């Protein structure tokens, strides 16, 4: 311990302590004042930015929907293709369908018979030819036949037949009916 007769060291010490205390109080005041405001302003900035993003997404979505509906009006209406074939109960129902190559080049197609979607099941359907290669603009007649073994007059079934080619697909609904008015099987 040392004694300072004039108290010079005490004044310096008091000045440093007062400066540190003032510095500490200012820091606490800033932290206290800024902390609730900082969290509040950070939350406000977050939701403000989110609101702007949502408004932008809404505008983009609205634009896309408008373009979609405008484009849908410009497209031709889808064509519903249906082939109805009828035969006597226990016999065979048959018909023909034409496949045309609408492309500019040679194309291979394949016909695929789907499951029964309505009516009596199962239906045995044969398609001849099932696949072929056609030149541009060329057509091909396809024979479609369904066995009506075990069917009664008035029974019917609907199933899909898809024509698949490298550029897409077309669908034909095949309606098979057993009609008593066509006479018994010979």
SEDOLO-172050 format. One line per field, with one value per residue: x negated, y negated, z of N, C-alpha, C, CB in turn; residue in three letters; residue number from 1. Coordinates in nm, 2 decimals. Glycine has a CB too. Example, Ala and Ser with C-alpha at 12.3 -4.5 7.8 and 13.67 -1.06 7.14 Angstrom:
2
n.east <- [-1.32	-1.28]
n.north <- [0.57	0.22]
n.up <- [0.78	0.71]
ca.east <- [-1.23	-1.37]
ca.north <- [0.45	0.11]
ca.up <- [0.78	0.71]
c.east <- [-1.32	-1.29]
c.north <- [0.33	0.00]
c.up <- [0.78	0.79]
cb.east <- [-1.13	-1.41]
cb.north <- [0.45	0.06]
cb.up <- [0.90	0.57]
aa <- [ala	ser]
i <- [1	2]
REM end
This chain:
186
n.east <- [-0.08	-0.05	-0.09	0.05	-0.03	0.07	0.30	0.31	0.31	0.55	0.74	0.69	0.76	1.03	1.13	1.08	1.24	1.49	1.52	1.52	1.75	1.94	1.92	2.00	2.26	2.38	2.35	2.52	2.76	2.79	2.80	3.03	3.22	3.20	3.23	3.51	3.62	3.46	3.52	3.79	3.78	3.64	3.82	4.03	3.90	3.86	4.12	4.22	4.05	4.13	4.40	4.37	4.25	4.46	4.66	4.54	4.53	4.80	4.87	4.72	4.84	5.10	5.06	4.97	5.19	5.38	5.26	5.26	5.54	5.60	5.45	5.57	5.82	5.74	5.67	5.77	6.09	6.09	6.11	6.35	6.32	6.49	6.56	6.81	6.89	7.08	7.23	7.37	7.48	7.24	7.10	6.89	6.80	6.71	6.51	6.38	6.10	5.93	5.60	5.39	5.09	4.99	4.77	4.46	4.27	4.16	4.32	4.36	4.63	4.82	5.08	5.26	5.46	5.67	5.78	6.12	6.34	6.60	6.90	6.95	6.70	6.44	6.31	6.22	6.02	5.90	5.66	5.57	5.35	5.14	4.92	4.74	4.55	4.57	4.56	4.52	4.83	4.96	5.22	5.37	5.58	5.73	5.83	6.06	6.17	6.39	6.45	6.75	6.82	7.01	7.16	7.47	7.77	7.78	7.57	7.29	6.97	6.72	6.40	6.06	5.86	5.54	5.35	5.02	4.73	4.40	4.42	4.64	4.98	5.30	5.64	5.90	6.23	6.37	6.66	6.83	7.09	7.34	7.59	7.91	8.07	7.92	7.91	7.85	7.54	7.35]
n.north <- [0.11	-0.22	-0.56	-0.85	-1.17	-1.40	-1.33	-1.29	-1.06	-0.96	-1.13	-1.07	-0.81	-0.82	-0.96	-0.78	-0.57	-0.69	-0.74	-0.48	-0.39	-0.56	-0.48	-0.21	-0.25	-0.38	-0.19	0.01	-0.12	-0.16	0.11	0.20	0.02	0.07	0.35	0.45	0.30	0.39	0.66	0.63	0.46	0.63	0.84	0.70	0.63	0.89	0.99	0.79	0.83	1.09	1.04	0.89	1.08	1.26	1.11	1.07	1.34	1.39	1.22	1.33	1.59	1.52	1.41	1.64	1.81	1.66	1.66	1.94	1.99	1.83	1.95	2.20	2.14	2.10	2.35	2.63	2.80	3.11	3.42	3.66	3.99	4.28	4.62	4.84	5.17	5.45	5.77	6.11	6.27	6.49	6.50	6.31	5.98	5.73	5.48	5.20	4.98	4.68	4.60	4.32	4.18	3.88	3.73	3.58	3.76	4.11	4.33	4.54	4.72	4.84	5.03	5.04	5.22	5.13	5.17	5.28	5.01	4.97	5.15	5.49	5.73	5.98	5.87	6.01	5.89	5.86	5.71	5.64	5.53	5.52	5.35	5.13	4.99	4.67	4.47	4.11	3.96	4.20	4.45	4.71	4.99	5.12	5.42	5.48	5.70	5.86	6.11	6.26	6.47	6.63	6.41	6.24	6.12	5.77	5.72	5.51	5.34	5.11	5.00	4.88	4.80	4.74	4.56	4.56	4.37	4.25	3.96	3.91	3.99	4.13	4.17	4.41	4.49	4.80	4.96	5.24	5.46	5.70	5.81	5.93	5.92	5.96	6.22	6.58	6.74	6.90]
n.up <- [0.00	-0.07	0.01	-0.10	-0.08	-0.20	-0.34	-0.61	-0.76	-0.70	-0.82	-1.09	-1.10	-1.02	-1.24	-1.45	-1.36	-1.36	-1.63	-1.73	-1.60	-1.72	-1.98	-1.96	-1.88	-2.10	-2.29	-2.18	-2.19	-2.47	-2.54	-2.40	-2.51	-2.78	-2.81	-2.77	-2.98	-3.19	-3.23	-3.28	-3.51	-3.68	-3.71	-3.83	-4.07	-4.18	-4.22	-4.39	-4.61	-4.67	-4.73	-4.97	-5.14	-5.15	-5.27	-5.52	-5.61	-5.63	-5.83	-6.05	-6.05	-6.11	-6.37	-6.51	-6.49	-6.64	-6.89	-6.94	-6.95	-7.17	-7.37	-7.37	-7.49	-7.74	-7.84	-8.02	-7.96	-7.77	-7.95	-7.94	-7.98	-8.09	-8.12	-8.20	-8.17	-8.25	-8.18	-8.21	-7.90	-7.76	-7.99	-8.21	-8.21	-8.44	-8.60	-8.79	-8.79	-8.89	-8.91	-8.94	-9.06	-8.96	-8.95	-9.08	-9.16	-9.18	-8.96	-8.67	-8.53	-8.24	-8.12	-7.82	-7.61	-7.35	-7.00	-6.91	-6.86	-6.81	-6.77	-6.87	-6.78	-6.82	-7.13	-7.43	-7.66	-7.99	-8.20	-8.52	-8.77	-8.49	-8.46	-8.68	-8.95	-9.09	-9.39	-9.44	-9.43	-9.51	-9.47	-9.27	-9.24	-8.95	-8.80	-8.55	-8.31	-8.08	-7.85	-7.77	-7.60	-7.36	-7.31	-7.27	-7.44	-7.47	-7.30	-7.24	-7.29	-7.22	-7.33	-7.35	-7.63	-7.72	-7.95	-8.00	-8.08	-8.16	-8.13	-7.97	-7.85	-7.93	-7.83	-7.85	-7.78	-7.72	-7.77	-7.69	-7.77	-7.71	-7.90	-7.93	-8.15	-8.37	-8.42	-8.36	-8.29	-8.55]
ca.east <- [0.00	-0.12	-0.01	0.03	0.00	0.14	0.42	0.31	0.35	0.69	0.81	0.68	0.83	1.17	1.16	1.09	1.36	1.61	1.53	1.56	1.89	2.02	1.91	2.08	2.41	2.42	2.36	2.64	2.88	2.80	2.84	3.17	3.31	3.19	3.27	3.65	3.64	3.39	3.60	3.92	3.75	3.60	3.95	4.10	3.83	3.88	4.26	4.23	3.99	4.22	4.52	4.33	4.24	4.60	4.73	4.48	4.57	4.94	4.87	4.67	4.94	5.21	5.02	4.96	5.33	5.44	5.20	5.31	5.68	5.60	5.40	5.67	5.92	5.68	5.65	5.90	6.15	6.04	6.20	6.39	6.33	6.56	6.60	6.91	6.90	7.19	7.23	7.47	7.43	7.17	7.03	6.78	6.83	6.59	6.52	6.25	6.06	5.82	5.49	5.32	4.96	5.01	4.63	4.39	4.18	4.20	4.35	4.41	4.73	4.85	5.21	5.26	5.59	5.67	5.88	6.26	6.37	6.75	6.98	6.91	6.55	6.33	6.34	6.11	6.01	5.78	5.64	5.48	5.22	5.12	4.83	4.69	4.47	4.64	4.49	4.59	4.96	5.01	5.32	5.38	5.70	5.71	5.95	6.08	6.27	6.41	6.52	6.87	6.84	7.06	7.24	7.61	7.82	7.79	7.44	7.20	6.85	6.64	6.26	5.98	5.76	5.45	5.25	4.89	4.62	4.29	4.46	4.76	5.08	5.44	5.72	6.03	6.31	6.43	6.79	6.86	7.23	7.40	7.72	7.99	8.13	7.82	7.92	7.76	7.41	7.36]
ca.north <- [0.00	-0.34	-0.68	-0.96	-1.28	-1.51	-1.27	-1.31	-0.93	-0.94	-1.20	-1.00	-0.69	-0.86	-1.00	-0.65	-0.50	-0.77	-0.72	-0.34	-0.38	-0.63	-0.39	-0.10	-0.29	-0.41	-0.06	0.08	-0.20	-0.12	0.25	0.20	-0.05	0.13	0.49	0.47	0.24	0.47	0.77	0.58	0.42	0.75	0.91	0.62	0.65	1.03	1.00	0.70	0.89	1.20	0.99	0.85	1.20	1.32	1.02	1.10	1.47	1.38	1.16	1.43	1.69	1.46	1.40	1.78	1.86	1.58	1.72	2.07	1.99	1.77	2.05	2.31	2.09	2.10	2.49	2.70	2.89	3.25	3.50	3.79	4.10	4.40	4.72	4.93	5.30	5.54	5.91	6.19	6.33	6.61	6.49	6.22	5.84	5.69	5.36	5.16	4.84	4.64	4.52	4.24	4.11	3.73	3.67	3.56	3.87	4.24	4.35	4.67	4.71	4.96	5.03	5.11	5.23	5.11	5.25	5.24	4.90	4.97	5.26	5.63	5.76	5.93	5.87	6.05	5.80	5.88	5.60	5.68	5.55	5.45	5.24	5.12	4.86	4.61	4.36	3.99	3.95	4.33	4.50	4.85	5.03	5.21	5.50	5.49	5.80	5.89	6.24	6.25	6.60	6.62	6.29	6.24	6.01	5.65	5.69	5.43	5.30	5.00	5.00	4.78	4.85	4.63	4.57	4.49	4.35	4.17	3.82	3.89	4.10	4.10	4.27	4.45	4.57	4.92	5.00	5.38	5.49	5.82	5.78	6.05	5.89	6.00	6.36	6.67	6.78	7.02]
ca.up <- [0.00	-0.08	0.04	-0.20	0.00	-0.27	-0.39	-0.75	-0.82	-0.68	-0.92	-1.22	-1.08	-1.02	-1.38	-1.53	-1.31	-1.41	-1.78	-1.75	-1.56	-1.82	-2.10	-1.93	-1.87	-2.24	-2.35	-2.13	-2.24	-2.61	-2.55	-2.35	-2.60	-2.91	-2.81	-2.81	-3.11	-3.29	-3.25	-3.34	-3.65	-3.76	-3.74	-3.93	-4.20	-4.23	-4.27	-4.50	-4.73	-4.71	-4.80	-5.10	-5.21	-5.17	-5.37	-5.65	-5.65	-5.67	-5.97	-6.14	-6.06	-6.19	-6.51	-6.56	-6.51	-6.75	-7.01	-6.95	-7.00	-7.30	-7.45	-7.38	-7.58	-7.88	-7.87	-8.07	-7.86	-7.79	-8.03	-7.87	-8.09	-8.03	-8.22	-8.14	-8.24	-8.19	-8.24	-8.14	-7.78	-7.79	-8.12	-8.22	-8.25	-8.51	-8.68	-8.84	-8.76	-8.98	-8.85	-9.04	-9.02	-8.98	-8.94	-9.21	-9.19	-9.15	-8.81	-8.62	-8.43	-8.17	-8.06	-7.69	-7.55	-7.20	-6.92	-6.92	-6.78	-6.78	-6.82	-6.85	-6.79	-6.91	-7.28	-7.51	-7.78	-8.08	-8.29	-8.63	-8.71	-8.36	-8.49	-8.82	-8.98	-9.20	-9.45	-9.42	-9.50	-9.53	-9.37	-9.25	-9.17	-8.84	-8.76	-8.41	-8.28	-7.94	-7.83	-7.69	-7.54	-7.23	-7.30	-7.29	-7.51	-7.40	-7.23	-7.31	-7.22	-7.28	-7.29	-7.43	-7.72	-7.74	-8.06	-7.95	-8.17	-8.10	-8.11	-7.88	-7.84	-7.95	-7.77	-7.91	-7.69	-7.79	-7.71	-7.74	-7.73	-7.75	-7.94	-7.96	-8.28	-8.47	-8.45	-8.29	-8.35	-8.64]
c.east <- [-0.09	-0.03	-0.05	0.07	0.09	0.28	0.43	0.35	0.49	0.77	0.81	0.77	0.98	1.21	1.17	1.21	1.48	1.63	1.57	1.71	1.98	2.03	2.00	2.23	2.46	2.44	2.49	2.76	2.90	2.86	2.99	3.26	3.31	3.24	3.42	3.68	3.57	3.47	3.73	3.89	3.71	3.73	4.02	4.03	3.86	4.02	4.29	4.17	4.08	4.34	4.49	4.32	4.37	4.67	4.67	4.52	4.72	4.95	4.83	4.78	5.06	5.18	5.02	5.10	5.40	5.39	5.25	5.45	5.69	5.55	5.50	5.78	5.87	5.67	5.78	5.96	6.10	6.15	6.22	6.41	6.39	6.59	6.69	6.91	7.00	7.19	7.34	7.40	7.36	7.09	6.91	6.84	6.70	6.62	6.38	6.23	5.94	5.72	5.41	5.20	4.97	4.87	4.57	4.30	4.24	4.22	4.40	4.52	4.76	4.99	5.21	5.40	5.59	5.77	6.02	6.29	6.52	6.81	6.92	6.76	6.54	6.38	6.21	6.11	5.88	5.78	5.53	5.47	5.21	5.02	4.78	4.62	4.53	4.55	4.58	4.72	5.03	5.12	5.31	5.51	5.67	5.84	5.95	6.19	6.27	6.49	6.64	6.91	6.89	7.14	7.38	7.65	7.83	7.66	7.36	7.08	6.78	6.50	6.19	5.89	5.67	5.36	5.13	4.79	4.52	4.33	4.58	4.85	5.22	5.52	5.86	6.10	6.38	6.55	6.83	7.00	7.27	7.55	7.80	8.05	8.04	7.83	7.83	7.64	7.42	7.23]
c.north <- [-0.12	-0.46	-0.78	-1.09	-1.39	-1.46	-1.28	-1.18	-0.91	-1.01	-1.13	-0.87	-0.71	-0.90	-0.88	-0.57	-0.56	-0.74	-0.58	-0.32	-0.44	-0.54	-0.27	-0.13	-0.32	-0.28	0.02	0.01	-0.16	0.02	0.26	0.14	0.02	0.27	0.51	0.41	0.33	0.59	0.73	0.54	0.53	0.83	0.84	0.64	0.78	1.03	0.90	0.76	1.01	1.15	0.95	0.97	1.26	1.24	1.05	1.24	1.47	1.32	1.26	1.54	1.64	1.45	1.54	1.83	1.79	1.64	1.86	2.07	1.92	1.87	2.17	2.27	2.11	2.25	2.54	2.79	3.03	3.33	3.63	3.89	4.22	4.49	4.82	5.05	5.38	5.68	5.99	6.25	6.47	6.60	6.39	6.08	5.79	5.55	5.32	5.01	4.81	4.56	4.45	4.17	3.97	3.66	3.65	3.67	4.01	4.26	4.49	4.65	4.84	4.93	5.11	5.10	5.22	5.20	5.20	5.13	4.90	5.09	5.40	5.65	5.91	5.94	5.91	5.98	5.84	5.76	5.65	5.58	5.47	5.33	5.25	4.99	4.80	4.49	4.23	3.99	4.09	4.37	4.65	4.89	5.14	5.29	5.51	5.59	5.83	6.02	6.21	6.38	6.57	6.49	6.32	6.12	5.89	5.62	5.60	5.39	5.19	5.01	4.91	4.86	4.73	4.66	4.49	4.48	4.26	4.02	3.81	4.02	4.04	4.21	4.29	4.53	4.68	4.96	5.13	5.41	5.62	5.79	5.91	6.04	5.93	6.15	6.45	6.70	6.90	7.09]
c.up <- [0.00	-0.05	-0.06	-0.12	-0.08	-0.33	-0.54	-0.82	-0.81	-0.78	-1.06	-1.21	-1.09	-1.16	-1.46	-1.49	-1.36	-1.56	-1.81	-1.71	-1.66	-1.95	-2.08	-1.93	-2.02	-2.31	-2.31	-2.18	-2.39	-2.62	-2.51	-2.45	-2.74	-2.91	-2.84	-2.95	-3.22	-3.32	-3.33	-3.49	-3.74	-3.80	-3.85	-4.07	-4.26	-4.29	-4.39	-4.63	-4.77	-4.78	-4.94	-5.19	-5.25	-5.28	-5.51	-5.70	-5.69	-5.81	-6.08	-6.16	-6.14	-6.34	-6.58	-6.59	-6.62	-6.88	-7.04	-7.01	-7.14	-7.40	-7.47	-7.48	-7.72	-7.93	-7.93	-7.96	-7.88	-7.86	-7.95	-7.98	-8.02	-8.15	-8.15	-8.23	-8.17	-8.26	-8.16	-8.01	-7.81	-7.91	-8.11	-8.27	-8.32	-8.58	-8.72	-8.80	-8.85	-8.90	-8.96	-8.98	-9.05	-8.98	-9.08	-9.25	-9.16	-9.00	-8.78	-8.52	-8.36	-8.11	-7.93	-7.64	-7.40	-7.13	-6.95	-6.82	-6.74	-6.84	-6.78	-6.86	-6.77	-7.05	-7.35	-7.64	-7.86	-8.17	-8.39	-8.74	-8.58	-8.37	-8.63	-8.84	-9.10	-9.26	-9.42	-9.50	-9.53	-9.43	-9.37	-9.18	-9.07	-8.81	-8.61	-8.39	-8.13	-7.93	-7.73	-7.62	-7.40	-7.21	-7.33	-7.38	-7.43	-7.32	-7.31	-7.23	-7.29	-7.23	-7.39	-7.52	-7.75	-7.86	-8.02	-8.06	-8.11	-8.06	-8.01	-7.88	-7.87	-7.88	-7.84	-7.80	-7.77	-7.71	-7.77	-7.68	-7.79	-7.78	-7.99	-8.10	-8.39	-8.50	-8.37	-8.37	-8.44	-8.64]
cb.east <- [0.10	-0.19	-0.04	0.12	-0.12	0.06	0.54	0.16	0.27	0.73	0.75	0.53	0.80	1.19	1.05	0.96	1.36	1.60	1.39	1.48	1.91	1.96	1.77	2.04	2.42	2.31	2.24	2.64	2.86	2.67	2.76	3.18	3.26	3.04	3.24	3.74	3.58	3.25	3.64	3.97	3.65	3.51	4.03	4.10	3.68	3.87	4.36	4.16	3.85	4.25	4.57	4.20	4.15	4.67	4.72	4.33	4.56	5.02	4.78	4.54	4.98	5.25	4.88	4.89	5.41	5.41	5.05	5.31	5.77	5.51	5.27	5.73	5.96	5.55	5.60	5.87	6.31	6.01	6.14	6.52	6.20	6.68	6.47	7.05	6.76	7.33	7.10	7.52	7.54	7.26	7.12	6.67	6.88	6.54	6.58	6.24	6.03	5.88	5.39	5.42	4.84	5.10	4.54	4.32	4.05	4.09	4.45	4.29	4.86	4.75	5.32	5.16	5.66	5.70	5.84	6.35	6.33	6.82	6.99	6.99	6.47	6.21	6.39	6.10	6.02	5.79	5.59	5.53	5.11	5.08	4.70	4.81	4.32	4.77	4.48	4.50	4.95	4.90	5.46	5.26	5.80	5.65	5.95	6.12	6.24	6.48	6.42	6.99	6.72	6.95	7.18	7.69	7.95	7.90	7.37	7.27	6.75	6.70	6.20	5.91	5.82	5.36	5.32	4.83	4.67	4.17	4.49	4.84	5.08	5.48	5.75	6.01	6.42	6.32	6.90	6.75	7.33	7.39	7.72	8.10	8.17	7.68	7.91	7.83	7.30	7.39]
cb.north <- [0.00	-0.36	-0.72	-0.95	-1.35	-1.57	-1.35	-1.34	-0.82	-0.99	-1.34	-0.96	-0.62	-0.98	-1.09	-0.57	-0.49	-0.92	-0.74	-0.25	-0.45	-0.77	-0.34	-0.04	-0.42	-0.50	0.03	0.07	-0.35	-0.13	0.34	0.13	-0.19	0.13	0.55	0.41	0.10	0.51	0.85	0.46	0.31	0.84	0.93	0.47	0.63	1.13	0.98	0.57	0.94	1.28	0.87	0.77	1.30	1.33	0.87	1.10	1.57	1.29	1.03	1.49	1.74	1.32	1.34	1.87	1.84	1.43	1.72	2.15	1.91	1.64	2.11	2.34	1.95	2.04	2.57	2.78	2.88	3.31	3.53	3.77	4.13	4.36	4.80	4.87	5.37	5.47	5.98	6.31	6.36	6.73	6.44	6.27	5.75	5.79	5.24	5.17	4.82	4.56	4.62	4.13	4.18	3.67	3.75	3.43	3.85	4.34	4.24	4.75	4.65	5.00	5.08	5.04	5.37	4.96	5.23	5.36	4.77	4.84	5.25	5.73	5.68	6.01	5.72	6.21	5.65	6.01	5.47	5.82	5.52	5.54	5.26	5.13	4.89	4.56	4.37	3.87	3.88	4.43	4.45	4.90	5.09	5.13	5.64	5.35	5.93	5.78	6.35	6.19	6.69	6.62	6.18	6.24	6.04	5.65	5.83	5.30	5.43	4.86	5.14	4.68	4.91	4.61	4.51	4.57	4.29	4.16	3.76	3.77	4.17	4.09	4.23	4.53	4.48	5.03	4.89	5.48	5.38	5.94	5.68	6.07	5.75	5.96	6.39	6.80	6.80	6.98]
cb.up <- [0.12	-0.21	0.18	-0.33	0.05	-0.38	-0.34	-0.80	-0.76	-0.54	-0.94	-1.25	-0.95	-0.93	-1.43	-1.51	-1.16	-1.38	-1.84	-1.67	-1.43	-1.85	-2.13	-1.79	-1.79	-2.31	-2.32	-1.98	-2.23	-2.68	-2.46	-2.22	-2.62	-2.96	-2.67	-2.71	-3.12	-3.24	-3.12	-3.27	-3.65	-3.67	-3.61	-3.89	-4.18	-4.11	-4.16	-4.47	-4.69	-4.58	-4.72	-5.10	-5.13	-5.04	-5.34	-5.63	-5.53	-5.56	-5.97	-6.09	-5.92	-6.13	-6.52	-6.47	-6.38	-6.74	-7.00	-6.82	-6.91	-7.31	-7.40	-7.24	-7.55	-7.88	-7.76	-8.20	-7.87	-7.65	-8.17	-7.78	-8.15	-7.96	-8.28	-8.13	-8.25	-8.21	-8.23	-8.23	-7.68	-7.79	-8.23	-8.31	-8.13	-8.61	-8.59	-9.00	-8.61	-9.10	-8.77	-9.10	-9.08	-8.88	-8.85	-9.20	-9.11	-9.20	-8.77	-8.56	-8.49	-8.06	-8.16	-7.59	-7.60	-7.17	-6.77	-6.90	-6.84	-6.84	-6.97	-6.94	-6.69	-6.89	-7.33	-7.53	-7.75	-8.15	-8.21	-8.69	-8.80	-8.25	-8.39	-8.92	-9.00	-9.16	-9.60	-9.45	-9.62	-9.54	-9.41	-9.16	-9.28	-8.72	-8.84	-8.34	-8.36	-7.86	-7.77	-7.77	-7.54	-7.13	-7.40	-7.16	-7.58	-7.30	-7.20	-7.36	-7.20	-7.25	-7.30	-7.34	-7.86	-7.62	-8.20	-7.83	-8.31	-8.18	-8.23	-7.92	-7.71	-8.10	-7.62	-8.04	-7.61	-7.81	-7.72	-7.69	-7.78	-7.64	-8.06	-7.86	-8.29	-8.44	-8.59	-8.26	-8.24	-8.78]
aa <- [unk	unk	unk	unk	unk	unk	unk	unk	unk	unk	unk	unk	unk	unk	unk	unk	unk	unk	unk	unk	unk	unk	unk	unk	unk	unk	unk	unk	unk	unk	unk	unk	unk	unk	unk	unk	unk	unk	unk	unk	unk	unk	unk	unk	unk	unk	unk	unk	unk	unk	unk	unk	unk	unk	unk	unk	unk	unk	unk	unk	unk	unk	unk	unk	unk	unk	unk	unk	unk	unk	unk	unk	unk	unk	unk	unk	unk	unk	unk	unk	unk	unk	unk	unk	unk	unk	unk	unk	unk	unk	unk	unk	unk	unk	unk	unk	unk	unk	unk	unk	unk	unk	unk	unk	unk	unk	unk	unk	unk	unk	unk	unk	unk	unk	unk	unk	unk	unk	unk	unk	unk	unk	unk	unk	unk	unk	unk	unk	unk	unk	unk	unk	unk	unk	unk	unk	unk	unk	unk	unk	unk	unk	unk	unk	unk	unk	unk	unk	unk	unk	unk	unk	unk	unk	unk	unk	unk	unk	unk	unk	unk	unk	unk	unk	unk	unk	unk	unk	unk	unk	unk	unk	unk	unk	unk	unk	unk	unk	unk	unk	unk	unk	unk	unk	unk	unk]
i <- [1	2	3	4	5	6	7	8	9	10	11	12	13	14	15	16	17	18	19	20	21	22	23	24	25	26	27	28	29	30	31	32	33	34	35	36	37	38	39	40	41	42	43	44	45	46	47	48	49	50	51	52	53	54	55	56	57	58	59	60	61	62	63	64	65	66	67	68	69	70	71	72	73	74	75	76	77	78	79	80	81	82	83	84	85	86	87	88	89	90	91	92	93	94	95	96	97	98	99	100	101	102	103	104	105	106	107	108	109	110	111	112	113	114	115	116	117	118	119	120	121	122	123	124	125	126	127	128	129	130	131	132	133	134	135	136	137	138	139	140	141	142	143	144	145	146	147	148	149	150	151	152	153	154	155	156	157	158	159	160	161	162	163	164	165	166	167	168	169	170	171	172	173	174	175	176	177	178	179	180	181	182	183	184	185	186]
REM end
